């Protein structure tokens, strides 16, 4: 989906390891990939997850399995 509008906005998002684990001593794995499609701008995706997932386990009401994917354009068009 491409969205068009008449004004610019900035979005700030603070992402840290607490999004994927309630245990502050967990080792968190971060990775980034770029994906190109023929009809849309190139996307950059960050993947954040525990290095060792604990299936069906919670710590401080947070799942200790799964991953967070955050995607956005890899380049800005002016």
C-alpha positions as CSV (number, residue, x, y, z in Angstrom):
1,X,0.0,0.0,0.0
2,X,1.3,3.5,-0.9
3,X,0.0,6.4,1.0
4,X,0.0,10.0,-0.3
5,X,-0.6,13.2,1.6
6,X,-0.2,16.9,1.5
7,X,2.2,17.3,4.4
8,X,5.3,15.6,5.9
9,X,5.4,13.9,9.2
10,X,8.2,12.3,11.3
11,X,7.6,9.2,13.3
12,X,9.9,8.2,16.2
13,X,9.9,4.7,17.6
14,X,12.3,3.5,20.3
15,X,12.9,-0.2,20.1
16,X,15.0,-2.2,22.5
17,X,15.3,-5.8,23.7
18,X,12.4,-5.4,26.2
19,X,10.1,-5.7,23.2
20,X,11.1,-9.4,22.9
21,X,12.0,-10.4,26.4
22,X,11.0,-9.3,29.9
23,X,14.3,-10.7,31.3
24,X,16.9,-7.9,31.1
25,X,19.7,-10.5,31.2
26,X,18.6,-12.2,28.0
27,X,20.9,-11.9,25.0
28,X,19.1,-10.3,22.1
29,X,19.9,-10.9,18.4
30,X,19.5,-8.0,16.0
31,X,19.7,-8.3,12.2
32,X,18.9,-6.1,9.3
33,X,18.0,-7.0,5.7
34,X,17.2,-4.9,2.6
35,X,14.6,-6.2,0.2
36,X,14.0,-4.8,-3.3
37,X,10.8,-5.1,-5.3
38,X,10.3,-4.0,-8.9
39,X,7.2,-1.8,-8.3
40,X,7.9,-0.3,-4.8
41,X,10.9,1.4,-3.1
42,X,13.4,-0.8,-1.4
43,X,12.5,-1.8,2.1
44,X,14.8,-2.2,5.1
45,X,13.7,-4.7,7.8
46,X,15.1,-5.0,11.3
47,X,14.6,-8.3,13.1
48,X,14.9,-8.4,16.9
49,X,14.6,-11.7,18.9
50,X,16.1,-13.6,21.9
51,X,19.2,-15.5,20.9
52,X,17.7,-18.5,22.7
53,X,13.9,-18.6,22.6
54,X,12.0,-20.2,25.4
55,X,8.9,-21.6,23.8
56,X,5.6,-20.9,25.6
57,X,7.4,-19.2,28.5
58,X,6.8,-15.7,29.9
59,X,8.9,-13.4,32.1
60,X,7.1,-10.4,33.7
61,X,4.1,-11.0,31.4
62,X,6.2,-10.9,28.2
63,X,6.6,-13.8,25.8
64,X,10.1,-15.3,25.6
65,X,9.7,-16.5,22.1
66,X,8.9,-14.9,18.7
67,X,10.5,-11.9,17.1
68,X,9.8,-8.3,16.3
69,X,10.0,-7.1,12.7
70,X,10.1,-3.4,11.9
71,X,10.2,-2.3,8.2
72,X,10.5,1.0,6.5
73,X,11.9,2.5,3.3
74,X,15.7,2.1,3.0
75,X,16.0,5.4,1.2
76,X,14.2,8.7,1.5
77,X,12.7,10.3,-1.6
78,X,12.6,14.1,-1.6
